[in-house]
Amino acid sequence: MEQEIMTVTQVAKYLQLSEMSTYKLVQEGKIPAFKIGRHWRVKKEDLNDFIEKLKNGERL
């Protein structure tokens, strides 16, 4: 079963970015995310929506 909730590390690997770059995008609210305790999590559906927006020419 595919994971629906991803860690920043998993998102970074998926997007082929560094963890630091991914963490910065999450903290700035550019990648939709939420916190559980001290840890950021990203819904895969939100990440795919984010990617589609980028593909359609929307800027970060």
N, C-alpha and C positions, 0 to 999 in steps of 0.2 A: 504494500500500500504506500502510495506517495504521501510524503509529509505535507500537511497543510500549513504548519507553523514552522518557521525557519529561524535559526540563530543568525547573528551578524556574520559569523564565520561561514555558515552555509550560504548566505546571500552573497558574500564576497566571492566564494568559489563559483557559484552559479553565474555571477556577472563577470567573472574573471577580473576582479579588482582586488586591490589590497584590502586587508581588514580595516586599516586606518582610514582609507578613503570611504569605505562603506559605512563605517561608524560615523564619520563626519556627515555624510549625506543623511543618515538616519537622525542624528542629533539636530541637524538643521531643518528637519521635517520634509526634506525633498523625497526621501523614500518613506512611505507611510509605515509607521511602526508603533509598537506599544511596549510598555515596560511591565515586567513581572518581577517584582522586587527590584533588584539593581540591574537586571538583565533585559536587553532589548530583544523583541521578537517581531517577526514580519510574517504576515499572512501571505501565502504563496499567491493567492488571488489578487491581493493588493500589489504585489511585486509585478505580476503579469500585466495589470492595468498600467502601472508605472512604465513598463517597457513599451507597451502599446502607445502611450502618450509620446514617448521619445521617438518612436518610429513615425509618428504622425507629425513630427517637427516641433513639438512643444519643447521649450527650453527648461533646464533645471532651475 
